[in-house]
């Protein structure tokens, strides 16, 4: 289980996009994330008339290292750290370290 998963709200804490927030769109296997609206790059694409694709410049999100973001606690609205614990049903769950509330609730 990873500390940051898809659809988590995160804050960028280092890099050129420091201070921006966004939602995790995809988690890559090498500990990188794609976050909406963060780390935008310009990609040059070649057109393909048979598939109806137009060529030109496209702005898209590039992966960002997971260590460069912090998950936002919705109760406080501030970035927080995440830990793991076993709940009453015996399942592993994520929780916020600051107020011990569950991440999923």
The first five atom37 places (N, CA, C, CB, O) and aatype in JSON, in Angstrom:
{
  "aatype": [20, 20, 20, 20, 20, 20, 20, 20, 20, 20, 20, 20, 20, 20, 20, 20, 20, 20, 20, 20, 20, 20, 20, 20, 20, 20, 20, 20, 20, 20, 20, 20, 20, 20, 20, 20, 20, 20, 20, 20, 20, 20, 20, 20, 20, 20, 20, 20, 20, 20, 20, 20, 20, 20, 20, 20, 20, 20, 20, 20, 20, 20, 20, 20, 20, 20, 20, 20, 20, 20, 20, 20, 20, 20, 20, 20, 20, 20, 20, 20, 20, 20, 20, 20, 20, 20, 20, 20, 20, 20, 20, 20, 20, 20, 20, 20, 20, 20, 20, 20, 20, 20, 20, 20, 20],
  "atom_mask": [
    [1, 1, 1, 1, 1],
    [1, 1, 1, 1, 1],
    [1, 1, 1, 1, 1],
    [1, 1, 1, 1, 1],
    [1, 1, 1, 1, 1],
    [1, 1, 1, 1, 1],
    [1, 1, 1, 1, 1],
    [1, 1, 1, 1, 1],
    [1, 1, 1, 1, 1],
    [1, 1, 1, 1, 1],
    [1, 1, 1, 1, 1],
    [1, 1, 1, 1, 1],
    [1, 1, 1, 1, 1],
    [1, 1, 1, 1, 1],
    [1, 1, 1, 1, 1],
    [1, 1, 1, 1, 1],
    [1, 1, 1, 1, 1],
    [1, 1, 1, 1, 1],
    [1, 1, 1, 1, 1],
    [1, 1, 1, 1, 1],
    [1, 1, 1, 1, 1],
    [1, 1, 1, 1, 1],
    [1, 1, 1, 1, 1],
    [1, 1, 1, 1, 1],
    [1, 1, 1, 1, 1],
    [1, 1, 1, 1, 1],
    [1, 1, 1, 1, 1],
    [1, 1, 1, 1, 1],
    [1, 1, 1, 1, 1],
    [1, 1, 1, 1, 1],
    [1, 1, 1, 1, 1],
    [1, 1, 1, 1, 1],
    [1, 1, 1, 1, 1],
    [1, 1, 1, 1, 1],
    [1, 1, 1, 1, 1],
    [1, 1, 1, 1, 1],
    [1, 1, 1, 1, 1],
    [1, 1, 1, 1, 1],
    [1, 1, 1, 1, 1],
    [1, 1, 1, 1, 1],
    [1, 1, 1, 1, 1],
    [1, 1, 1, 1, 1],
    [1, 1, 1, 1, 1],
    [1, 1, 1, 1, 1],
    [1, 1, 1, 1, 1],
    [1, 1, 1, 1, 1],
    [1, 1, 1, 1, 1],
    [1, 1, 1, 1, 1],
    [1, 1, 1, 1, 1],
    [1, 1, 1, 1, 1],
    [1, 1, 1, 1, 1],
    [1, 1, 1, 1, 1],
    [1, 1, 1, 1, 1],
    [1, 1, 1, 1, 1],
    [1, 1, 1, 1, 1],
    [1, 1, 1, 1, 1],
    [1, 1, 1, 1, 1],
    [1, 1, 1, 1, 1],
    [1, 1, 1, 1, 1],
    [1, 1, 1, 1, 1],
    [1, 1, 1, 1, 1],
    [1, 1, 1, 1, 1],
    [1, 1, 1, 1, 1],
    [1, 1, 1, 1, 1],
    [1, 1, 1, 1, 1],
    [1, 1, 1, 1, 1],
    [1, 1, 1, 1, 1],
    [1, 1, 1, 1, 1],
    [1, 1, 1, 1, 1],
    [1, 1, 1, 1, 1],
    [1, 1, 1, 1, 1],
    [1, 1, 1, 1, 1],
    [1, 1, 1, 1, 1],
    [1, 1, 1, 1, 1],
    [1, 1, 1, 1, 1],
    [1, 1, 1, 1, 1],
    [1, 1, 1, 1, 1],
    [1, 1, 1, 1, 1],
    [1, 1, 1, 1, 1],
    [1, 1, 1, 1, 1],
    [1, 1, 1, 1, 1],
    [1, 1, 1, 1, 1],
    [1, 1, 1, 1, 1],
    [1, 1, 1, 1, 1],
    [1, 1, 1, 1, 1],
    [1, 1, 1, 1, 1],
    [1, 1, 1, 1, 1],
    [1, 1, 1, 1, 1],
    [1, 1, 1, 1, 1],
    [1, 1, 1, 1, 1],
    [1, 1, 1, 1, 1],
    [1, 1, 1, 1, 1],
    [1, 1, 1, 1, 1],
    [1, 1, 1, 1, 1],
    [1, 1, 1, 1, 1],
    [1, 1, 1, 1, 1],
    [1, 1, 1, 1, 1],
    [1, 1, 1, 1, 1],
    [1, 1, 1, 1, 1],
    [1, 1, 1, 1, 1],
    [1, 1, 1, 1, 1],
    [1, 1, 1, 1, 1],
    [1, 1, 1, 1, 1],
    [1, 1, 1, 1, 1],
    [1, 1, 1, 1, 1]
  ],
  "atom_positions": [
    [[0.85, -1.17, 0.0], [0.0, 0.0, 0.0], [0.9, 1.25, 0.0], [-0.97, -0.01, 1.23], [1.88, 1.32, 0.74]],
    [[0.55, 2.21, -0.82], [1.32, 3.44, -0.93], [0.7, 4.52, -0.04], [1.4, 3.92, -2.4], [-0.49, 4.48, 0.27]],
    [[1.54, 5.49, 0.36], [1.06, 6.57, 1.21], [0.22, 7.57, 0.43], [2.22, 7.28, 1.86], [-0.7, 8.16, 0.99]],
    [[0.51, 7.76, -0.85], [-0.28, 8.64, -1.7], [-0.87, 7.81, -2.83], [0.58, 9.83, -2.26], [-0.14, 7.11, -3.53]],
    [[-2.18, 7.88, -3.0], [-2.86, 7.08, -4.0], [-3.66, 8.0, -4.93], [-3.79, 6.04, -3.34], [-3.73, 9.21, -4.71]],
    [[-4.25, 7.42, -5.96], [-5.04, 8.16, -6.93], [-6.18, 8.91, -6.24], [-5.6, 7.22, -8.02], [-6.78, 8.39, -5.29]],
    [[-6.47, 10.11, -6.71], [-7.53, 11.01, -6.25], [-7.24, 11.68, -4.9], [-8.82, 10.24, -6.15], [-8.13, 12.31, -4.34]],
    [[-6.02, 11.57, -4.37], [-5.63, 12.33, -3.18], [-5.35, 13.77, -3.57], [-4.39, 11.69, -2.49], [-4.84, 14.03, -4.66]],
    [[-5.68, 14.7, -2.7], [-5.36, 16.11, -2.91], [-3.97, 16.34, -2.32], [-6.45, 17.06, -2.26], [-3.75, 16.05, -1.14]],
    [[-3.03, 16.88, -3.12], [-1.66, 17.05, -2.67], [-1.19, 18.49, -2.89], [-0.73, 16.07, -3.39], [-1.75, 19.23, -3.69]],
    [[-0.13, 18.86, -2.16], [0.52, 20.16, -2.27], [1.96, 19.91, -2.66], [0.41, 20.97, -0.94], [2.63, 19.07, -2.05]],
    [[2.47, 20.64, -3.66], [3.86, 20.51, -4.07], [4.71, 21.3, -3.08], [4.08, 21.02, -5.54], [4.47, 22.48, -2.86]],
    [[5.72, 20.63, -2.47], [6.52, 21.28, -1.44], [7.9, 21.68, -1.92], [6.65, 20.37, -0.25], [8.57, 22.47, -1.25]],
    [[8.37, 21.18, -3.08], [9.65, 21.6, -3.63], [9.56, 21.66, -5.15], [10.78, 20.64, -3.2], [8.64, 21.1, -5.75]],
    [[10.52, 22.35, -5.76], [10.58, 22.41, -7.2], [9.98, 23.69, -7.75], [9.89, 21.22, -7.8], [9.59, 24.58, -7.0]],
    [[9.9, 23.76, -9.08], [9.44, 24.99, -9.73], [7.96, 25.26, -9.51], [9.72, 24.92, -11.21], [7.52, 26.4, -9.65]],
    [[7.18, 24.24, -9.17], [5.75, 24.4, -8.93], [5.41, 24.43, -7.44], [4.97, 23.28, -9.61], [4.29, 24.11, -7.05]],
    [[6.37, 24.8, -6.62], [6.18, 24.82, -5.16], [4.98, 25.69, -4.8], [7.45, 25.34, -4.45], [4.85, 26.81, -5.28]],
    [[4.1, 25.15, -3.94], [2.92, 25.88, -3.5], [1.65, 25.54, -4.26], [3.17, 27.33, -3.61], [0.56, 25.88, -3.8]],
    [[1.77, 24.88, -5.41], [0.58, 24.52, -6.18], [-0.07, 23.28, -5.59], [0.94, 24.29, -7.67], [0.6, 22.41, -5.03]],
    [[-1.39, 23.2, -5.72], [-2.12, 22.02, -5.27], [-2.8, 21.38, -6.46], [-3.16, 22.39, -4.18], [-3.07, 22.03, -7.47]],
    [[-3.08, 20.11, -6.34], [-3.76, 19.38, -7.4], [-4.17, 18.0, -6.93], [-2.88, 19.28, -8.64], [-3.82, 17.57, -5.83]],
    [[-4.9, 17.33, -7.78], [-5.37, 15.99, -7.46], [-4.52, 14.97, -8.22], [-6.87, 15.83, -7.82], [-4.17, 15.18, -9.38]],
    [[-4.17, 13.87, -7.55], [-3.36, 12.84, -8.17], [-4.21, 12.13, -9.23], [-2.83, 11.83, -7.11], [-5.26, 11.58, -8.93]],
    [[-3.72, 12.16, -10.47], [-4.42, 11.53, -11.58], [-3.97, 10.09, -11.75], [-4.19, 12.32, -12.89], [-4.77, 9.2, -12.04]],
    [[-2.67, 9.86, -11.55], [-2.1, 8.53, -11.78], [-0.87, 8.34, -10.9], [-1.74, 8.33, -13.27], [-0.11, 9.28, -10.7]],
    [[-0.68, 7.13, -10.39], [0.51, 6.78, -9.62], [1.32, 5.81, -10.46], [0.14, 6.15, -8.23], [0.84, 4.74, -10.84]],
    [[2.57, 6.18, -10.76], [3.44, 5.34, -11.56], [4.22, 4.39, -10.65], [4.41, 6.2, -12.41], [4.43, 4.7, -9.48]],
    [[4.66, 3.24, -11.18], [5.32, 2.24, -10.33], [6.67, 2.67, -9.76], [5.5, 0.99, -11.1], [7.11, 2.11, -8.75]],
    [[7.34, 3.64, -10.36], [8.66, 4.04, -9.88], [8.59, 5.23, -8.91], [9.56, 4.38, -11.06], [9.48, 6.08, -8.92]],
    [[7.55, 5.28, -8.09], [7.38, 6.27, -7.03], [7.24, 7.69, -7.58], [8.55, 6.21, -6.08], [7.72, 8.64, -6.97]],
    [[6.58, 7.83, -8.72], [6.29, 9.13, -9.3], [4.78, 9.27, -9.47], [7.02, 9.32, -10.66], [4.06, 8.28, -9.56]],
    [[4.33, 10.52, -9.52], [2.9, 10.81, -9.61], [2.64, 11.75, -10.77], [2.37, 11.41, -8.29], [3.5, 12.55, -11.15]],
    [[1.45, 11.67, -11.33], [0.98, 12.68, -12.27], [-0.15, 13.42, -11.56], [0.49, 12.04, -13.64], [-1.18, 12.85, -11.2]],
    [[0.08, 14.74, -11.36], [-0.85, 15.57, -10.61], [-1.46, 16.59, -11.57], [-0.14, 16.28, -9.41], [-0.74, 17.21, -12.36]],
    [[-2.78, 16.75, -11.5], [-3.46, 17.66, -12.44], [-3.03, 19.11, -12.2], [-4.99, 17.53, -12.3], [-3.06, 19.6, -11.07]],
    [[-2.64, 19.78, -13.28], [-2.26, 21.18, -13.22], [-0.88, 21.47, -12.68], [-3.22, 21.88, -12.41], [-0.53, 22.64, -12.5]],
    [[-0.08, 20.44, -12.41], [1.25, 20.62, -11.84], [2.28, 20.02, -12.78], [1.34, 19.96, -10.44], [2.04, 18.98, -13.4]],
    [[3.43, 20.67, -12.9], [4.56, 20.19, -13.72], [4.15, 20.08, -15.19], [5.06, 18.82, -13.2], [4.34, 19.05, -15.83]],
    [[3.58, 21.16, -15.71], [3.14, 21.18, -17.11], [4.34, 21.35, -18.03], [2.11, 22.3, -17.35], [5.21, 22.2, -17.78]],
    [[4.4, 20.55, -19.08], [5.45, 20.64, -20.08], [4.8, 20.8, -21.45], [6.38, 19.39, -20.04], [3.64, 20.45, -21.65]],
    [[5.57, 21.32, -22.4], [5.1, 21.47, -23.77], [5.67, 20.35, -24.6], [5.49, 22.85, -24.36], [6.89, 20.15, -24.64]],
    [[4.8, 19.6, -25.25], [5.23, 18.46, -26.05], [4.93, 18.75, -27.52], [4.52, 17.16, -25.59], [3.83, 19.19, -27.86]],
    [[5.91, 18.5, -28.38], [5.74, 18.66, -29.82], [5.19, 17.34, -30.37], [7.09, 19.06, -30.52], [5.81, 16.3, -30.18]],
    [[4.06, 17.39, -31.04], [3.47, 16.17, -31.58], [3.32, 16.28, -33.1], [2.1, 15.89, -30.93], [3.07, 17.36, -33.64]],
    [[3.47, 15.17, -33.74], [3.31, 15.11, -35.19], [1.88, 14.72, -35.5], [4.32, 14.1, -35.83], [1.31, 13.84, -34.83]],
    [[1.3, 15.34, -36.48], [-0.08, 15.06, -36.85], [-0.21, 13.72, -37.56], [-0.62, 16.15, -37.73], [0.74, 13.22, -38.16]],
    [[-1.41, 13.14, -37.48], [-1.72, 11.9, -38.16], [-3.12, 12.04, -38.75], [-1.62, 10.66, -37.18], [-4.11, 11.82, -38.05]],
    [[-3.21, 12.41, -40.04], [-4.54, 12.64, -40.62], [-5.41, 11.39, -40.68], [-4.38, 13.2, -42.0], [-6.64, 11.5, -40.68]],
    [[-4.8, 10.21, -40.74], [-5.61, 8.98, -40.81], [-6.36, 8.75, -39.51], [-4.71, 7.77, -41.12], [-7.47, 8.22, -39.52]],
    [[-5.77, 9.15, -38.37], [-6.44, 8.98, -37.08], [-7.15, 10.25, -36.64], [-5.44, 8.56, -36.02], [-7.8, 10.27, -35.6]],
    [[-7.04, 11.3, -37.44], [-7.7, 12.55, -37.11], [-6.99, 13.34, -36.03], [-9.1, 12.29, -36.68], [-7.6, 14.2, -35.39]],
    [[-5.7, 13.07, -35.8], [-4.93, 13.8, -34.8], [-4.24, 14.98, -35.45], [-3.9, 12.87, -34.11], [-3.65, 14.87, -36.52]],
    [[-4.32, 16.12, -34.77], [-3.69, 17.32, -35.26], [-2.31, 17.46, -34.63], [-4.56, 18.56, -34.95], [-2.13, 17.13, -33.46]],
    [[-1.35, 17.94, -35.4], [-0.01, 18.15, -34.88], [0.11, 19.52, -34.23], [1.01, 18.01, -35.99], [-0.76, 20.37, -34.37]],
    [[1.21, 19.71, -33.52], [1.45, 21.01, -32.91], [1.99, 20.86, -31.51], [0.18, 21.84, -32.89], [2.55, 19.83, -31.14]],
    [[1.82, 21.91, -30.74], [2.29, 21.93, -29.36], [1.15, 21.57, -28.42], [2.87, 23.32, -29.0], [0.04, 22.11, -28.52]],
    [[1.42, 20.67, -27.5], [0.42, 20.22, -26.53], [0.98, 20.42, -25.13], [0.02, 18.73, -26.77], [2.12, 20.04, -24.85]],
    [[0.18, 21.01, -24.23], [0.57, 21.15, -22.82], [0.02, 19.94, -22.07], [0.04, 22.49, -22.19], [-1.17, 19.64, -22.16]],
    [[0.89, 19.25, -21.34], [0.45, 18.08, -20.58], [1.23, 17.99, -19.29], [0.62, 16.79, -21.4], [2.28, 18.61, -19.13]],
    [[0.71, 17.2, -18.35], [1.35, 17.01, -17.05], [2.46, 15.98, -17.17], [0.32, 16.59, -15.99], [2.28, 14.92, -17.76]],
    [[3.61, 16.3, -16.6], [4.73, 15.37, -16.54], [4.77, 14.77, -15.13], [6.08, 16.08, -16.89], [4.23, 15.36, -14.19]],
    [[5.38, 13.61, -14.97], [5.46, 13.0, -13.64], [6.3, 13.84, -12.68], [6.04, 11.59, -13.74], [7.23, 14.53, -13.09]],
    [[5.94, 13.77, -11.4], [6.67, 14.45, -10.34], [6.99, 13.41, -9.27], [5.84, 15.65, -9.75], [6.19, 12.51, -9.02]],
    [[8.14, 13.54, -8.64], [8.55, 12.6, -7.61], [7.6, 12.66, -6.42], [10.0, 12.88, -7.15], [7.19, 13.75, -6.01]],
    [[7.24, 11.51, -5.86], [6.29, 11.46, -4.75], [6.83, 12.15, -3.5], [5.93, 10.02, -4.43], [6.06, 12.63, -2.68]],
    [[8.16, 12.2, -3.35], [8.74, 12.85, -2.18], [8.63, 14.37, -2.26], [10.2, 12.45, -2.03], [8.88, 15.05, -1.26]],
    [[8.27, 14.91, -3.42], [8.16, 16.36, -3.59], [6.75, 16.87, -3.33], [8.58, 16.75, -4.97], [6.49, 18.06, -3.52]],
    [[5.84, 16.01, -2.9], [4.48, 16.43, -2.59], [4.09, 15.97, -1.2], [3.48, 15.88, -3.64], [4.66, 15.02, -0.67]],
    [[3.12, 16.67, -0.61], [2.57, 16.3, 0.69], [1.06, 16.23, 0.55], [2.98, 17.31, 1.82], [0.45, 17.08, -0.1]],
    [[0.47, 15.22, 1.14], [-0.98, 15.04, 1.08], [-1.64, 16.09, 1.97], [-1.4, 13.6, 1.52], [-1.13, 16.42, 3.04]],
    [[-2.78, 16.61, 1.53], [-3.49, 17.65, 2.28], [-4.56, 17.01, 3.14], [-4.11, 18.7, 1.32], [-5.38, 16.23, 2.66]],
    [[-4.56, 17.35, 4.43], [-5.55, 16.88, 5.37], [-6.82, 17.71, 5.18], [-5.03, 16.96, 6.85], [-6.77, 18.92, 5.41]],
    [[-7.95, 17.12, 4.78], [-9.16, 17.9, 4.54], [-9.75, 18.51, 5.82], [-10.2, 17.04, 3.87], [-10.48, 19.5, 5.74]],
    [[-9.44, 17.93, 6.99], [-9.96, 18.47, 8.25], [-9.3, 19.8, 8.6], [-9.75, 17.47, 9.39], [-9.97, 20.71, 9.11]],
    [[-8.0, 19.92, 8.34], [-7.26, 21.13, 8.7], [-6.95, 22.0, 7.49], [-5.98, 20.77, 9.42], [-6.72, 23.2, 7.64]],
    [[-6.93, 21.41, 6.3], [-6.58, 22.14, 5.09], [-5.09, 22.36, 4.93], [-7.27, 23.45, 5.09], [-4.67, 23.13, 4.07]],
    [[-4.29, 21.68, 5.75], [-2.84, 21.84, 5.71], [-2.19, 20.53, 5.26], [-2.29, 22.26, 7.1], [-2.8, 19.47, 5.38]],
    [[-0.95, 20.6, 4.74], [-0.25, 19.37, 4.38], [0.06, 18.55, 5.63], [1.06, 19.68, 3.62], [0.29, 19.11, 6.71]],
    [[0.06, 17.25, 5.48], [0.23, 16.36, 6.62], [1.0, 15.12, 6.21], [-1.14, 15.96, 7.22], [1.17, 14.84, 5.02]],
    [[1.46, 14.39, 7.21], [2.13, 13.11, 6.96], [1.13, 11.98, 7.14], [3.36, 12.92, 7.91], [0.12, 12.14, 7.83]],
    [[1.41, 10.85, 6.51], [0.5, 9.71, 6.52], [1.19, 8.51, 7.15], [0.01, 9.37, 5.09], [2.37, 8.26, 6.9]],
    [[0.45, 7.77, 7.97], [0.95, 6.54, 8.56], [-0.03, 5.41, 8.27], [1.17, 6.69, 10.08], [-1.07, 5.62, 7.66]],
    [[0.33, 4.21, 8.73], [-0.52, 3.04, 8.54], [-0.87, 2.44, 9.89], [0.17, 1.99, 7.64], [-0.06, 2.48, 10.82]],
    [[-2.06, 1.88, 9.98], [-2.49, 1.16, 11.18], [-3.5, 0.1, 10.78], [-3.1, 2.14, 12.24], [-4.04, 0.13, 9.67]],
    [[-3.76, -0.82, 11.68], [-4.75, -1.88, 11.46], [-6.04, -1.45, 12.16], [-4.24, -3.27, 12.0], [-6.03, -1.16, 13.35]],
    [[-7.15, -1.41, 11.41], [-8.42, -0.98, 12.0], [-9.13, -2.15, 12.7], [-9.34, -0.37, 10.92], [-8.59, -3.25, 12.79]],
    [[-10.35, -1.89, 13.18], [-11.09, -2.9, 13.95], [-11.42, -4.15, 13.14], [-12.37, -2.29, 14.49], [-11.53, -5.24, 13.69]],
    [[-11.59, -3.98, 11.82], [-11.9, -5.12, 10.96], [-10.66, -5.91, 10.57], [-12.61, -4.64, 9.71], [-10.76, -6.9, 9.85]],
    [[-9.49, -5.48, 11.03], [-8.25, -6.17, 10.72], [-7.64, -5.77, 9.38], [-8.49, -7.63, 10.72], [-6.74, -6.44, 8.89]],
    [[-8.14, -4.68, 8.79], [-7.61, -4.21, 7.51], [-6.63, -3.06, 7.74], [-8.76, -3.75, 6.57], [-6.76, -2.3, 8.7]],
    [[-5.67, -2.96, 6.86], [-4.68, -1.89, 6.93], [-5.3, -0.62, 6.37], [-3.39, -2.28, 6.16], [-5.93, -0.65, 5.31]],
    [[-5.12, 0.51, 7.08], [-5.67, 1.77, 6.62], [-4.65, 2.89, 6.8], [-6.96, 2.09, 7.37], [-3.73, 2.8, 7.62]],
    [[-4.82, 3.95, 6.01], [-3.96, 5.13, 6.12], [-4.61, 6.11, 7.1], [-3.73, 5.79, 4.73], [-5.83, 6.22, 7.17]],
    [[-3.76, 6.83, 7.86], [-4.27, 7.85, 8.77], [-3.32, 9.04, 8.79], [-4.46, 7.28, 10.19], [-2.13, 8.9, 8.53]],
    [[-3.88, 10.22, 9.1], [-3.08, 11.42, 9.21], [-2.39, 11.45, 10.57], [-3.95, 12.68, 9.02], [-3.01, 11.17, 11.59]],
    [[-1.1, 11.77, 10.56], [-0.32, 11.75, 11.8], [-0.72, 12.87, 12.76], [1.16, 11.87, 11.48], [-0.62, 12.7, 13.98]],
    [[-1.17, 14.01, 12.25], [-1.43, 15.16, 13.13], [-2.66, 14.96, 14.01], [-1.62, 16.42, 12.31], [-2.61, 15.24, 15.21]],
    [[-3.77, 14.45, 13.44], [-4.98, 14.32, 14.23], [-5.5, 12.89, 14.32], [-6.04, 15.21, 13.67], [-6.6, 12.66, 14.82]],
    [[-4.72, 11.93, 13.83], [-5.04, 10.48, 13.9], [-6.35, 10.12, 13.21], [-5.12, 10.04, 15.35], [-6.91, 9.06, 13.49]],
    [[-6.84, 10.98, 12.31], [-8.07, 10.66, 11.57], [-7.72, 9.82, 10.35], [-8.82, 11.96, 11.16], [-6.62, 9.91, 9.81]],
    [[-8.67, 9.03, 9.92], [-8.46, 8.16, 8.77], [-8.43, 8.98, 7.48], [-9.56, 7.1, 8.71], [-9.18, 9.95, 7.34]],
    [[-7.58, 8.59, 6.54], [-7.48, 9.29, 5.27], [-8.72, 9.04, 4.42], [-6.22, 8.85, 4.51], [-9.16, 9.93, 3.69]],
    [[-9.3, 7.87, 4.51], [-10.41, 7.47, 3.65], [-11.73, 8.1, 4.04], [-10.55, 5.99, 3.67], [-12.66, 8.14, 3.23]],
    [[-11.85, 8.6, 5.27], [-13.16, 9.14, 5.69], [-13.31, 10.6, 5.37], [-13.36, 8.94, 7.15], [-14.35, 11.18, 5.66]]
  ]
}
